[in-house]
Amino acid sequence: MRETGMVSELDLALVHALQVRPRAAWSELALALGVTAGTLARRWERLTARGLAWVYAAPGPAFSRSRVTAFVLLRCRLGAREDLAAAIAAFEEAVTVETTAPGSADLLLDVLTPDLASLTRFLTERLSALDGITAVECLVATALYTEGSRWRLRSLDATQLAALGGPAAGERQPAPRADRARPEGRPPPGADLDALDRVLLAELAADGRLELAELAQRAGTSAATVRRRLNRLTGSHLITFRCDMAPPLTGLPVAVTFRGRLPARDVNALHRALAALPECRLLAAVTGTDNVLATFWLRDIAEIQRRETSLCTRLPTLTVTDRIIGLHTVKRMGHLLDRDGRRTGTRPVRPW
């Protein structure tokens, strides 16, 4: 197979296949990719050993509709940013931590908490206890139109995607519904999880492709019990499985987050106008004077201006107010990354 830099075309196809079917058996994927199951298993072992790709369990839509998602921008004292990023990465509430180019923020956090009171404690107790933070701005998401689990590598053709049961080539995954309040009196998602569920989730947060027999051994139960538990957790949308990767696989090394302002009457047009763009990793309506937040992965710095022009063409009433360039993602959805974006460890996200 022809090599393209650090990875091959088969590696890229395999990662895309795992984005569509994160826990599919190698034999199932082999049919779509036209190679043997053994070849895929060896390729995956090499990719994970190098920290280039990983599969893990993450909070599902049932959690996103009942928890509070916020984007926190921090200004830091000169020279304190790296130490602060490492300290904040240890907090479970901070699911993603990114250092940014000097400008309106030095650190950009994605924060997930059970409720607004918990978010307040994170801001006023955890962050305020850290030395070096000079300013804090918090944007609470009122709707998530797309996020990282729906982003695709676009390495498979329509025939291969059909064989996997995924959408046609170039088609984005359906966007999640806008957050809805939990009916009064109904327990929050995850309230009925028992000790076994939590053990399984902790193991799968680190390695989402652990086989049933291995999970059963680690949890001290049977494979049949593990299968039933996982079917319940995924069927109720408490968890979802994601395949993530380092920039060498994406070919999109530049991360930029646009902040913008849109008239309230046009906010619902965000989904139709922007969420389907292939470079869009995250799109949210947020609180504050600037009510739009969108993150894109791009090929080079010059793409930032072209993408901004395209956004404003698609939504003429949108005013882009800030462009935040990511320098180093220290932590992404609970996984620790090095300067090249390779996974080096895990600090699991535990909203349950």
C-alpha positions as CSV (number, residue, x, y, z in Angstrom):
1,M,0.0,0.0,0.0
2,R,1.4,3.4,-0.9
3,E,2.6,5.4,2.1
4,T,1.5,9.1,2.4
5,G,3.9,10.5,5.0
6,M,3.7,8.8,8.3
7,V,0.6,6.7,7.5
8,S,-0.8,4.7,4.6
9,E,-4.0,5.0,2.7
10,L,-5.1,1.8,4.3
11,D,-4.5,3.4,7.8
12,L,-6.7,6.3,6.8
13,A,-9.4,4.0,5.5
14,L,-9.3,2.0,8.7
15,V,-9.6,5.0,10.9
16,H,-12.6,6.3,8.9
17,A,-14.2,2.8,9.1
18,L,-13.8,2.9,12.9
19,Q,-15.4,6.4,13.0
20,V,-18.4,4.8,11.5
21,R,-18.3,1.4,13.4
22,P,-16.0,1.9,16.4
23,R,-16.5,-1.6,17.9
24,A,-17.0,-3.6,14.7
25,A,-15.1,-6.9,14.5
26,W,-12.1,-6.9,12.2
27,S,-13.8,-9.5,10.1
28,E,-16.7,-7.0,9.4
29,L,-14.4,-4.2,8.5
30,A,-12.2,-6.5,6.3
31,L,-15.1,-7.0,4.0
32,A,-15.5,-3.3,3.3
33,L,-11.8,-2.5,3.1
34,G,-10.8,-5.5,1.0
35,V,-8.0,-6.8,3.2
36,T,-7.8,-9.5,5.8
37,A,-8.9,-9.1,9.4
38,G,-5.4,-9.9,10.6
39,T,-4.0,-7.1,8.5
40,L,-6.4,-4.6,10.0
41,A,-5.7,-5.8,13.6
42,R,-1.9,-5.3,13.0
43,R,-2.5,-1.9,11.5
44,W,-4.6,-0.8,14.4
45,E,-2.1,-2.0,17.0
46,R,0.6,0.0,15.3
47,L,-1.6,3.2,15.1
48,T,-2.6,3.0,18.8
49,A,1.0,2.2,19.9
50,R,2.2,5.4,18.2
51,G,-0.7,7.4,19.7
52,L,-2.0,8.2,16.3
53,A,-5.6,6.9,16.7
54,W,-7.8,5.6,19.5
55,V,-11.3,4.4,20.2
56,Y,-13.1,5.2,23.5
57,A,-16.4,5.5,25.2
58,A,-17.7,9.1,25.6
59,P,-20.9,10.7,27.0
60,G,-23.8,10.1,24.6
61,P,-26.7,12.3,23.6
62,A,-28.7,11.5,26.7
63,F,-25.9,13.2,28.7
64,S,-25.4,16.2,26.4
65,R,-29.1,17.1,26.7
66,S,-29.0,17.0,30.5
67,R,-25.6,18.4,31.4
68,V,-24.2,21.8,31.0
69,T,-21.6,22.4,28.3
70,A,-19.5,25.6,28.5
71,F,-16.5,27.1,26.7
72,V,-14.2,28.9,29.0
73,L,-11.6,31.3,27.8
74,L,-8.7,32.1,30.2
75,R,-6.1,34.9,30.2
76,C,-2.9,34.0,32.0
77,R,0.1,35.7,33.5
78,L,3.1,35.7,31.2
79,G,5.0,32.4,31.6
80,A,2.2,30.6,33.5
81,R,0.2,29.2,30.7
82,E,1.9,25.8,30.3
83,D,1.7,25.0,34.0
84,L,-1.9,26.1,34.2
85,A,-2.8,23.9,31.2
86,A,-1.3,20.9,32.9
87,A,-3.0,21.6,36.2
88,I,-6.4,22.2,34.5
89,A,-6.1,19.0,32.5
90,A,-6.2,17.1,35.7
91,F,-9.8,18.4,36.4
92,E,-12.5,16.0,35.2
93,E,-14.8,18.9,34.3
94,A,-12.3,20.2,31.8
95,V,-12.8,17.6,29.0
96,T,-10.7,19.5,26.5
97,V,-7.8,22.0,27.2
98,E,-6.1,23.9,24.4
99,T,-3.4,26.5,24.4
100,T,-3.9,29.3,21.9
101,A,-2.0,31.9,20.0
102,P,-1.7,35.2,22.0
103,G,-4.9,37.2,21.6
104,S,-8.2,37.3,23.3
105,A,-7.4,34.1,25.2
106,D,-4.4,32.0,26.3
107,L,-6.3,28.8,27.1
108,L,-9.6,27.5,25.7
109,L,-11.5,24.9,27.7
110,D,-14.5,22.7,26.9
111,V,-16.2,22.1,30.2
112,L,-18.9,19.5,31.0
113,T,-20.7,19.7,34.4
114,P,-24.0,18.2,35.7
115,D,-25.6,21.6,36.3
116,L,-25.0,25.3,36.5
117,A,-24.2,25.1,40.2
118,S,-21.4,22.7,39.4
119,L,-20.1,25.0,36.7
120,T,-20.1,27.9,39.1
121,R,-18.0,25.8,41.6
122,F,-15.6,24.9,38.8
123,L,-15.1,28.6,37.9
124,T,-15.0,30.1,41.4
125,E,-13.3,27.3,43.4
126,R,-11.2,25.1,41.1
127,L,-10.0,27.8,38.7
128,S,-9.7,30.6,41.3
129,A,-7.4,28.4,43.4
130,L,-4.8,28.3,40.6
131,D,-2.2,31.0,40.5
132,G,-1.6,32.8,37.2
133,I,-5.1,33.2,35.8
134,T,-5.8,36.9,35.1
135,A,-9.2,36.8,33.4
136,V,-12.0,34.3,32.9
137,E,-14.9,34.4,30.3
138,C,-17.5,31.6,30.2
139,L,-19.8,30.9,27.3
140,V,-22.6,28.4,28.0
141,A,-23.8,26.3,25.1
142,T,-27.5,26.7,24.5
143,A,-27.4,24.3,21.5
144,L,-24.8,22.0,20.0
145,Y,-25.3,21.7,16.3
146,T,-22.3,19.5,15.6
147,E,-19.3,18.2,17.6
148,G,-16.3,16.0,17.2
149,S,-18.0,12.6,17.2
150,R,-19.8,13.6,13.9
151,W,-16.6,14.7,12.1
152,R,-15.4,12.2,9.5
153,L,-12.0,11.6,7.8
154,R,-13.6,11.2,4.3
155,S,-11.2,8.4,3.2
156,L,-13.9,5.8,2.3
157,D,-15.9,5.9,-0.9
158,A,-19.7,5.5,-1.1
159,T,-19.5,1.7,-1.7
160,Q,-17.3,1.1,1.3
161,L,-19.5,3.3,3.5
162,A,-22.6,1.5,2.3
163,A,-20.9,-1.8,3.3
164,L,-20.4,-0.5,6.8
165,G,-23.9,0.9,7.0
166,G,-22.7,4.5,7.2
167,P,-23.8,7.6,5.3
168,A,-22.9,8.2,1.7
169,A,-19.5,9.7,0.9
170,G,-19.3,13.4,1.8
171,E,-22.5,13.2,3.9
172,R,-22.2,14.4,7.5
173,Q,-23.7,12.5,10.4
174,P,-27.0,13.8,11.6
175,A,-26.6,16.8,13.9
176,P,-27.9,16.3,17.4
177,R,-31.1,17.8,18.6
178,A,-30.9,21.0,20.5
179,D,-30.6,20.5,24.2
180,R,-33.8,20.0,26.0
181,A,-34.5,20.4,29.7
182,R,-35.0,17.2,31.7
183,P,-38.7,16.8,32.7
184,E,-39.2,17.7,36.3
185,G,-39.1,14.7,38.6
186,R,-37.2,12.5,36.2
187,P,-33.8,11.3,37.4
188,P,-30.8,12.5,35.5
189,P,-29.2,10.1,33.0
190,G,-26.8,7.7,34.7
191,A,-28.6,7.9,38.0
192,D,-29.4,4.2,37.8
193,L,-25.8,3.1,36.9
194,D,-24.5,0.5,39.3
195,A,-20.9,-0.4,40.3
196,L,-20.5,-2.8,37.4
197,D,-21.6,-0.2,34.9
198,R,-19.1,2.2,36.2
199,V,-16.2,-0.3,36.1
200,L,-17.1,-1.0,32.4
201,L,-17.2,2.6,31.6
202,A,-13.9,3.3,33.2
203,E,-12.2,0.6,31.1
204,L,-13.9,1.6,27.9
205,A,-13.0,5.3,28.4
206,A,-9.3,4.2,28.0
207,D,-9.9,1.6,25.3
208,G,-13.2,1.4,23.6
209,R,-12.3,-1.7,21.6
210,L,-11.7,-4.0,24.5
211,E,-13.3,-7.4,23.7
212,L,-16.2,-8.7,25.8
213,A,-14.1,-11.5,27.3
214,E,-11.4,-9.1,28.4
215,L,-14.0,-6.7,29.8
216,A,-15.7,-9.5,31.7
217,Q,-12.4,-10.6,33.2
218,R,-11.5,-7.1,34.4
219,A,-15.0,-6.5,35.8
220,G,-15.3,-10.0,37.4
221,T,-18.4,-11.0,35.5
222,S,-19.5,-12.9,32.4
223,A,-19.2,-11.9,28.7
224,A,-23.0,-12.3,28.4
225,T,-23.5,-9.8,31.2
226,V,-21.1,-7.3,29.7
227,R,-22.9,-7.6,26.3
228,R,-26.3,-6.9,27.9
229,R,-24.9,-3.9,29.9
230,L,-23.3,-2.4,26.8
231,N,-26.4,-2.9,24.7
232,R,-28.4,-1.0,27.4
233,L,-25.9,1.8,27.8
234,T,-25.6,2.4,24.1
235,G,-29.3,1.8,23.3
236,S,-30.3,4.4,25.9
237,H,-27.7,6.8,24.5
238,L,-25.9,7.1,27.8
239,I,-22.6,6.5,26.0
240,T,-21.3,6.6,22.5
241,F,-18.1,5.2,21.1
242,R,-15.7,7.5,19.2
243,C,-12.6,7.1,17.1
244,D,-10.2,10.1,17.4
245,M,-6.9,10.7,15.8
246,A,-3.7,12.9,15.7
247,P,-3.2,15.6,13.1
248,P,-0.8,13.5,11.0
249,L,-3.8,11.4,10.0
250,T,-6.2,14.3,9.3
251,G,-3.9,16.4,7.2
252,L,-5.5,19.4,8.9
253,P,-3.0,20.7,11.4
254,V,-4.5,24.2,11.9
255,A,-7.3,24.5,14.4
256,V,-9.2,27.8,14.6
257,T,-12.2,28.8,16.6
258,F,-14.4,31.5,15.3
259,R,-16.5,33.6,17.6
260,G,-19.4,35.5,16.0
261,R,-22.5,37.4,16.4
262,L,-25.8,36.5,14.7
263,P,-29.3,38.0,15.1
264,A,-31.4,35.7,17.2
265,R,-33.8,35.2,14.3
266,D,-31.0,33.6,12.3
267,V,-29.5,31.3,14.9
268,N,-31.5,28.3,13.8
269,A,-29.9,28.7,10.3
270,L,-26.5,27.7,11.7
271,H,-27.3,24.1,11.3
272,R,-28.3,24.3,7.7
273,A,-25.5,26.8,6.7
274,L,-22.5,25.6,8.6
275,A,-22.8,22.3,10.4
276,A,-22.4,20.2,7.1
277,L,-19.1,21.9,6.2
278,P,-16.4,19.1,6.1
279,E,-13.8,21.1,8.1
280,C,-16.3,22.0,10.9
281,R,-15.5,20.1,14.1
282,L,-17.8,22.0,16.5
283,L,-20.7,24.4,16.1
284,A,-22.6,25.9,19.0
285,A,-25.0,28.6,19.9
286,V,-23.7,30.2,23.2
287,T,-24.6,32.8,25.7
288,G,-23.0,36.2,25.6
289,T,-22.7,39.2,23.2
290,D,-21.1,36.8,20.7
291,N,-23.6,34.0,20.4
292,V,-21.9,31.7,17.9
293,L,-18.8,29.5,18.4
294,A,-17.4,27.3,15.6
295,T,-14.2,25.3,15.5
296,F,-12.6,24.3,12.1
297,W,-9.7,22.0,11.3
298,L,-7.9,23.5,8.3
299,R,-4.9,22.7,6.0
300,D,-2.9,25.9,6.6
301,I,-3.1,29.4,8.0
302,A,-4.2,30.9,4.7
303,E,-7.4,28.8,4.9
304,I,-8.6,30.9,7.9
305,Q,-9.3,33.9,5.9
306,R,-10.9,31.8,3.1
307,R,-13.1,30.0,5.6
308,E,-14.2,33.2,7.3
309,T,-15.2,34.6,3.9
310,S,-17.1,31.5,3.1
311,L,-18.9,31.5,6.5
312,C,-20.1,35.1,6.0
313,T,-21.2,34.3,2.4
314,R,-23.3,31.4,3.7
315,L,-24.7,33.5,6.5
316,P,-24.7,37.2,5.5
317,T,-26.0,38.4,8.9
318,L,-23.0,36.7,10.7
319,T,-20.3,39.0,12.0
320,V,-17.1,37.2,12.9
321,T,-15.7,38.9,16.0
322,D,-12.6,36.8,16.9
323,R,-10.4,34.1,15.5
324,I,-8.7,31.9,18.1
325,I,-5.8,29.8,16.7
326,G,-5.1,26.6,18.7
327,L,-1.4,25.9,19.3
328,H,-1.5,22.7,21.4
329,T,-4.4,20.5,22.5
330,V,-3.2,19.3,25.9
331,K,-6.3,17.2,26.5
332,R,-9.1,16.2,24.2
333,M,-12.2,14.5,25.5
334,G,-10.2,13.1,28.4
335,H,-7.1,12.0,26.5
336,L,-3.7,13.6,27.0
337,L,-1.9,14.6,23.9
338,D,1.7,15.6,23.1
339,R,2.9,18.5,21.0
340,D,2.2,16.5,17.8
341,G,-1.3,15.6,18.9
342,R,-0.4,12.0,19.7
343,R,-2.2,10.4,22.7
344,T,0.1,9.8,25.6
345,G,-2.4,9.0,28.4
346,T,-6.0,9.2,29.6
347,R,-7.8,11.2,32.2
348,P,-11.3,9.8,31.6
349,V,-14.4,12.0,31.3
350,R,-16.8,10.7,34.0
351,P,-20.1,12.7,33.8
352,W,-21.8,9.6,35.0
